[in-house]
Every structure is written in structure tokens, then in C-alpha cells.
Amino acid sequence: MYNIFISGIYRLKILVLSFYYEPDLSAGSFRSTALVKQLQKINAANCEVDVITTLPNRYSSFSAKAKKFESSGKVNIHRVALPSHKSGMLDQMLAYYRYYHRALKMAEKSQYDLVFATSSRLFTAFLGARIANKINVPLYLDIRDIFVDTLQDVLSPKLTPIVLPILKKVEKYTFENAAKVNLVSYGFKDYFQRFYPDLQYSYFTNGIDEEFFNLDKPISASSSTDKVKTILYAGNIGEGQGLHRIIPQLALLLGPNYQVCVIGDGGRKQQLIDALQQLSVTNVKLLEPVNRSELILHYQESDMLFLHLNNYDAFKKVLPSKLFEYAAFDKPILAGVAGYCAEFISSHLDNAKVFEPCNAKAAVQAVSELTFTDTPRTTFLNNYRRLNIMKKMANSIEHEIKLHGAMT
């Protein structure tokens, strides 16, 4: 253990593995950055945090400058340069391999009291398991998706019997080496308790970042019938979101009184463009990813916020981070989701309607049931402020270190 105990003061060193980190644009980036800020406050100046991440790469169409190494206070950030990619499966595999290989090398140079890995696609979690196992320290996993479950839905039937058994072994190794597992969605609970019942679980969800509090009052959604209403989607355009299966048909059915604005990029953007062209849709506007300050302006100028997950069983378990961001604005929310996410929206969010994923007619009906008025969600914002959630998670990590004897 790196831990040193002198005159009642303990010193800790924590390794944080996150494929995405600020200034990159992704749920993983926002989450891991917020957590590291709270980890810095553990035992004041006596906790050192090493972050191994990547140079900004979430979207090929969005670039943000960042240094390969930077140090601020007790936080050291190491960023791995990746080959360029356009979110294809092979591209992503090569990018992850580069990160995995370089991170293993970097981690060999230091000793740690705990390894923390936040992961949506399993392999960052697997990397954490490899490092923690090698240096014999506890592993704390933060799981944002069930990768094996998702691939089972989206993989080609020809590849499934070949790939899934391998990934299941990777998953088994990863979780059997974990001391603690956090699940960002209660919808994941049944899966993990069925396959890994002996693990300790927590449920620190995604949350609302500080940038979305205390904003200037948003532009009110107009109730005027002669105003073209803007329905805004902001985020990834991938297979998981299935926008190519809903946006063209929805925009066509809504007609010229509505404009759908899509801000983002991803592996299914071209399919979306092709589908729009095939149906000769003219009321959809596609914009490249923007930074958060610009995005906030788009949110404020919109009339309705749109969320969609593809019609796969695996997505019935997830709780998208984008939902929390949307809730910070007083706009009506239209969500094509099922399962746990649909239940969560119905229970927690006012002026929000869910519809069956990929069902454009059901989406139009849901639009007609929403009101174009400001709907403050004060209780929700207070309950899901990321700052508070990450404080609790940082305390949980400190507790895990104590539990495993590093702070005796």
C-alpha cells in the first residue's frame, strides 16, 4: 500500500480510470471530472489522485485542446493520444486497445491504495481489474451500462456465438476482482444480482452539473399556435439512440409547424442523413457538437427537449445521463424510452411524456399531450444535484479504502 500514517494523518493515492475526461464531451467525462473534484477533498491535502484518460476524442467533429499531462494540486492527469476514429466498431476497438496498453504501462510506475474505474463498455472496468489485481489493492467499479447485455441485442447473429462467450469471461474476471460496484441505474440491479450476487452494490446515479444551476431565466416556451416549435435533441447519434429510426418519421408527421434540431455526432449520423433524404424531410436541422455554454443557449431557445433509446431489451434497464441535463430546464420533455427509464420519468418528472421507442405515431400523440409552458422541477434538481451525489460517492470510496485496511 502507498498509504503512510504519520502523527494521525494518513496519506492516500487513488488511481482513476476513465476513457473520457474533461474537456471531452460525454457522460463519462462529466461524471469522472465531478468525482475527482470531490476525491480531492478526502482528508484535505493528503489524498493524491492520478487520472489516466485520453485526449479529447468523443467526436471527430468536435475538437478541444488538452495537455497530455497536467498537474493541479494533488490531481495528476495523464491523457493517452488515440488514433483518429469515427465511432465505428473497429475504430473503437483500436482506440480502446491503445488506451488499455498505455494505461497498463503508466500504472506500473506508481503504487495506489485503490483503483477506481468508470466504464460503459466493460473494457475500462477490465483494465481496472487487471491493475488492481496486479498491485493487490481494492477495485471500485462504476458501471454505466451492461455491455454484454447490449451487444447481445445489437451484434450480428453470426458473431454472437463467437463474441459473447469471450466477453462473458472478460465480464466474469472483471467483477470477481471488484471489491465494490456502483450501478448508475437501478434497472441494472436484477442482472448483476443474478450473475454476481456476492458483490456489494451502491446506486449513485448520474446527476445535474453545476453549470445548469442558477442560469438566467430561460426563454419561455411559447403557447402561440402560429410559432414554429423547436424540438431539440442533443447528444450521441449512435445505434443506442436509434435516431435514424424515429426522427425522419416524427418530423414528417409533425409537419411544418415543428422543426426538429439535432445537435451531435456519432456512428449512425450518416444513416440519419440518408433516412431524412429518402423521405424528403425538410424540417430537421443537424448541427455539430458544441461546448456546454453554447448548448445551454440552444436549450433555452428550444420549445421541447427530445430523448430516445433504440428498441432493444437491453435499453429497458438504462437511465440516460441526458435526462438529468434536460430536467434542469423548464421545457417539456418527450422521451421514446421503455422499462426502468419510462417508470423513472413518469414518477419523477412533470410535463414529460414517454412513448414506445421507434413509434412515430405514438410520439406525435405524446407531443399533443404536453404543454408548452415553463415547468420548474425544483425538487428533482435538489435531489439529483451531481455535486451532492459525487460527495457521497467519494465518501463511499474512502470507506472502501478503510474497509480494506489502507487507513489503519
C-alpha positions in Angstrom: 0.0 0.0 0.0 1.1 3.5 -0.8 -0.6 4.7 2.4 1.6 6.4 5.0 0.4 7.1 8.6 2.2 9.8 10.4 1.0 11.5 13.6 -2.6 10.6 13.0 -2.5 11.8 9.4 -2.9 9.2 6.6 -1.9 9.8 3.0 -3.7 8.1 0.1 -3.2 7.7 -3.5 -6.1 6.7 -5.8 -6.0 5.8 -9.4 -9.0 6.9 -11.5 -9.5 5.2 -14.9 -11.9 7.0 -17.3 -11.8 6.7 -21.0 -13.3 10.2 -21.2 -12.4 13.2 -19.1 -12.7 17.0 -19.4 -12.7 18.8 -21.8 -14.2 15.9 -23.8 -18.0 15.8 -24.3 -19.6 12.7 -22.8 -21.5 11.4 -19.8 -18.3 9.6 -18.6 -16.3 12.8 -18.9 -18.7 14.9 -16.9 -19.1 12.2 -14.3 -15.5 11.3 -13.7 -14.4 15.0 -13.6 -17.0 15.8 -10.9 -16.0 12.8 -8.9 -12.3 13.7 -9.0 -13.1 17.2 -7.6 -14.7 15.5 -4.6 -11.9 13.0 -4.1 -9.5 15.9 -3.7 -11.4 16.8 -0.6 -10.8 13.5 1.1 -8.6 14.2 4.1 -7.8 17.6 2.7 -4.3 17.8 1.1 -3.3 14.3 2.0 -5.2 12.5 -0.9 -3.4 12.3 -4.2 -5.4 11.3 -7.4 -3.9 10.0 -10.6 -6.3 10.1 -13.6 -5.4 8.1 -16.7 -7.7 9.1 -19.5 -7.5 10.0 -23.2 -7.0 13.2 -25.2 -10.4 14.5 -26.3 -11.8 12.0 -28.9 -15.5 11.6 -28.3 -16.5 13.1 -31.7 -14.3 13.5 -34.8 -16.3 16.7 -35.5 -15.6 18.3 -32.1 -12.1 19.2 -31.0 -10.9 20.5 -27.6 -7.4 21.3 -26.6 -5.9 19.5 -23.7 -2.4 18.6 -22.5 -1.1 15.1 -22.4 -0.1 15.7 -18.8 -1.2 18.3 -16.3 -1.0 18.6 -12.6 -3.2 20.7 -10.4 -2.9 20.5 -6.6 -3.0 16.8 -5.8 -4.5 15.7 -9.1 -2.3 14.4 -11.9 -4.0 13.9 -15.3 -2.3 11.6 -17.9 -4.0 11.7 -21.3 -3.3 9.0 -23.9 -3.3 10.0 -27.6 -5.6 7.8 -29.7 -5.7 7.1 -33.4 -8.4 9.1 -35.2 -11.8 7.3 -35.4 -15.4 7.9 -36.5 -17.1 5.8 -33.9 -17.1 2.6 -35.9 -16.8 -0.7 -34.0 -13.3 -1.4 -35.4 -12.2 2.2 -34.8 -13.3 2.0 -31.2 -11.6 -1.4 -30.6 -8.3 0.1 -31.8 -8.8 3.2 -29.7 -9.5 1.1 -26.6 -6.5 -1.1 -27.2 -4.2 1.9 -27.3 -5.7 3.3 -24.1 -5.5 -0.1 -22.4 -1.9 -0.8 -23.4 -0.7 2.7 -22.4 -2.6 2.8 -19.1 -1.1 -0.5 -18.0 2.3 0.9 -18.6 1.6 4.2 -16.8 0.1 2.4 -13.8 3.2 0.3 -13.3 5.1 3.4 -12.2 3.1 4.1 -9.1 1.6 2.4 -6.1 -2.0 3.0 -5.1 -4.4 2.4 -2.3 -7.4 1.9 -4.6 -8.3 1.7 -8.3 -11.5 3.3 -9.4 -12.7 2.6 -13.0 -15.8 4.1 -14.6 -17.0 2.2 -17.6 -19.8 1.8 -20.0 -18.2 -0.6 -22.4 -16.6 -3.1 -19.9 -13.0 -2.7 -21.1 -12.1 0.2 -18.8 -13.5 -1.8 -16.0 -11.5 -4.8 -17.2 -8.4 -2.6 -17.2 -9.1 -1.6 -13.7 -9.4 -5.2 -12.7 -6.0 -6.1 -14.3 -4.2 -3.2 -12.5 -5.9 -3.7 -9.1 -5.2 -7.5 -9.2 -1.6 -6.9 -10.2 -0.8 -4.5 -7.4 -3.2 -6.1 -4.9 -5.4 -3.2 -4.0 -9.3 -2.9 -3.9 -11.1 -2.2 -7.1 -14.1 0.1 -7.1 -16.2 -0.1 -10.3 -18.7 2.4 -11.6 -20.9 0.8 -14.2 -22.8 2.9 -16.6 -24.1 0.2 -19.0 -24.3 -3.6 -19.2 -22.0 -4.1 -22.2 -22.6 -7.8 -22.7 -26.3 -7.4 -22.5 -26.3 -4.6 -25.0 -24.1 -6.4 -27.5 -26.4 -9.4 -27.4 -29.1 -7.2 -28.9 -27.0 -5.3 -31.5 -24.5 -7.9 -32.7 -25.0 -9.8 -35.9 -26.4 -13.3 -35.2 -23.3 -14.7 -36.9 -21.0 -13.0 -34.5 -23.0 -13.5 -31.3 -22.0 -17.2 -30.6 -18.3 -16.3 -31.2 -18.0 -12.9 -29.4 -20.4 -13.2 -26.4 -18.7 -16.2 -24.7 -15.4 -14.3 -24.7 -17.0 -11.1 -23.4 -18.8 -13.1 -20.7 -15.4 -14.4 -19.5 -14.0 -10.9 -19.5 -17.0 -9.7 -17.5 -16.7 -12.5 -15.0 -13.0 -11.8 -14.4 -13.7 -8.1 -14.0 -16.5 -8.4 -11.5 -15.0 -11.2 -9.5 -12.0 -8.9 -8.8 -14.1 -6.0 -7.6 -14.4 -5.0 -4.0 -17.4 -2.7 -4.7 -19.6 -2.0 -7.7 -21.7 1.1 -8.2 -24.6 0.9 -10.7 -25.8 4.2 -12.2 -29.3 2.7 -12.8 -31.5 0.7 -10.5 -32.5 -1.0 -13.8 -29.2 -2.9 -13.7 -29.9 -4.4 -10.3 -31.5 -7.7 -11.4 -28.8 -8.5 -14.0 -25.9 -8.1 -11.6 -27.5 -9.7 -8.6 -28.4 -12.7 -10.8 -24.9 -13.2 -12.1 -22.8 -11.7 -9.3 -24.9 -12.0 -6.1 -22.0 -11.8 -3.6 -20.8 -8.3 -4.6 -21.5 -5.1 -2.7 -23.6 -2.7 -4.7 -24.4 1.0 -4.5 -26.6 3.2 -6.7 -25.0 6.6 -7.2 -26.9 7.8 -10.3 -26.0 10.4 -12.9 -26.9 13.9 -11.9 -27.2 17.6 -12.8 -24.0 19.5 -13.1 -23.4 22.9 -11.6 -23.4 24.7 -15.0 -27.1 24.1 -15.1 -28.0 25.8 -11.8 -28.6 29.5 -11.4 -28.9 30.2 -15.1 -30.5 33.3 -16.4 -34.2 32.7 -16.8 -34.8 30.6 -19.9 -36.8 31.9 -22.8 -40.3 30.7 -22.2 -41.8 28.1 -24.4 -44.4 29.9 -26.4 -48.0 28.8 -26.4 -48.7 30.6 -29.6 -50.2 28.4 -32.3 -48.5 30.3 -35.2 -45.0 29.9 -33.9 -42.9 27.1 -35.3 -42.0 24.9 -32.3 -38.4 23.6 -32.0 -37.9 20.1 -30.6 -34.3 19.7 -29.6 -32.1 16.6 -29.3 -28.6 17.0 -28.1 -26.1 14.1 -27.7 -24.8 11.0 -29.3 -26.1 9.8 -32.7 -25.5 6.1 -32.4 -27.2 2.7 -32.6 -28.2 3.1 -28.9 -30.1 6.2 -29.6 -31.7 4.9 -32.8 -32.4 8.5 -34.1 -32.4 7.2 -37.7 -35.4 5.1 -36.8 -37.6 7.9 -35.3 -36.5 11.4 -36.3 -37.4 11.3 -40.0 -40.8 9.8 -39.5 -41.6 12.0 -36.5 -40.6 15.2 -38.3 -42.7 14.2 -41.3 -45.8 13.5 -39.2 -45.4 16.7 -37.2 -45.2 18.8 -40.4 -44.1 22.4 -40.9 -45.3 23.7 -37.6 -42.4 21.9 -35.9 -38.7 21.9 -36.5 -36.5 19.1 -35.1 -33.0 20.2 -34.2 -30.3 17.5 -33.7 -27.0 18.6 -32.1 -24.4 15.9 -32.0 -22.4 13.3 -33.9 -21.9 9.5 -33.8 -21.7 6.3 -35.7 -25.3 6.4 -37.0 -25.3 10.0 -38.2 -25.0 9.1 -41.9 -27.9 6.7 -41.6 -30.0 9.5 -40.1 -29.0 11.8 -43.0 -29.8 9.0 -45.5 -33.3 8.4 -43.9 -34.1 12.1 -44.0 -33.2 12.3 -47.7 -35.2 9.2 -48.6 -38.3 10.7 -47.0 -37.6 14.3 -48.3 -37.8 15.7 -44.8 -37.1 19.4 -44.7 -37.9 20.3 -41.1 -34.9 18.7 -39.4 -31.7 20.7 -38.8 -28.4 18.9 -38.0 -25.7 20.7 -36.1 -22.3 19.7 -35.0 -21.5 19.1 -31.3 -20.9 22.3 -29.3 -19.5 23.1 -25.9 -21.7 23.4 -22.9 -22.1 27.2 -22.8 -23.3 27.1 -26.4 -25.5 24.1 -25.7 -27.2 25.9 -22.8 -28.3 28.6 -25.3 -29.8 26.0 -27.6 -31.7 24.5 -24.7 -33.1 27.9 -23.7 -34.2 28.7 -27.2 -36.0 25.4 -27.7 -39.6 24.6 -27.0 -39.3 20.9 -26.2 -36.5 18.5 -25.4 -36.3 15.1 -27.0 -34.8 11.8 -25.8 -34.8 8.4 -27.5 -33.4 5.0 -27.0 -33.5 2.3 -29.6 -36.0 -0.5 -29.3 -33.7 -3.1 -27.7 -34.4 -5.1 -24.5 -31.0 -4.0 -23.0 -32.0 -0.4 -23.1 -35.0 -1.1 -20.9 -32.6 -1.2 -17.9 -30.7 2.1 -18.5 -31.2 5.6 -17.2 -29.6 8.1 -19.6 -27.5 10.9 -18.2 -29.0 13.3 -20.8 -32.3 13.0 -18.9 -30.9 14.8 -15.9 -29.4 17.6 -18.0 -32.8 18.1 -19.7 -34.6 18.3 -16.4 -32.6 21.3 -15.4 -34.5 23.3 -18.0 -38.2 24.1 -17.6 -39.1 22.7 -21.0 -41.5 19.8 -21.8 -39.7 16.5 -22.3 -40.6 14.0 -25.0 -39.0 10.6 -24.4 -39.0 7.4 -26.5 -38.0 5.0 -23.8 -39.3 1.8 -22.1 -38.7 -0.1 -19.0 -37.0 1.4 -16.0 -36.4 4.8 -17.7 -40.0 5.2 -18.6 -41.0 4.4 -15.0 -38.5 6.9 -13.7 -39.8 9.7 -15.9 -43.4 9.0 -15.0 -42.6 9.0 -11.3 -40.2 12.0 -11.1 -40.7 14.5 -13.9 -43.6 16.8 -14.5 -44.6 17.8 -18.1 -42.7 14.8 -19.5 -44.3 12.1 -21.7 -42.9 8.8 -22.8 -43.8 6.8 -25.9 -42.9 3.5 -27.3 -39.4 3.7 -28.9 -39.3 3.9 -32.7 -43.1 4.6 -32.9 -43.5 7.9 -34.6 -47.3 7.9 -34.3 -47.1 7.4 -30.6 -44.5 10.2 -30.4 -46.9 12.6 -32.1 -49.7 11.7 -29.7 -47.3 12.3 -26.8 -46.4 15.8 -28.2 -50.1 16.7 -28.3 -50.4 15.8 -24.5 -47.5 18.1 -23.5 -48.0 21.7 -22.6 -45.6 24.4 -24.0 -45.2 26.1 -20.6 -42.4 26.5 -18.2 -42.4 23.7 -15.6 -39.9 24.2 -12.8 -38.6 20.9 -11.3 -37.1 22.3 -8.1 -37.4 19.1 -6.1 -35.9 16.9 -8.8 -32.9 19.3 -9.2 -32.3 19.3 -5.5 -32.4 15.5 -5.3 -30.2 14.9 -8.3 -27.5 17.6 -8.0 -24.3 15.9 -9.2 -22.2 17.7 -6.6 -24.1 16.0 -3.8 -24.2 12.6 -5.4 -20.4 12.7 -6.1 -19.7 13.8 -2.5 -21.5 10.7 -1.3 -19.6 8.5 -3.8 -16.2 10.0 -2.7 -17.1 9.1 0.9 -18.0 5.6 -0.3 -14.6 5.3 -1.9 -12.9 6.5 1.2 -14.9 4.0 3.3 -13.8 1.2 0.9 -10.1 2.1 1.5 -10.7 2.0 5.2 -12.5 -1.3 5.0 -9.6 -2.9 3.2 -7.0 -1.8 5.7 -5.2 1.0 4.0 -6.1 3.6 6.6 -5.4 1.8 9.9 
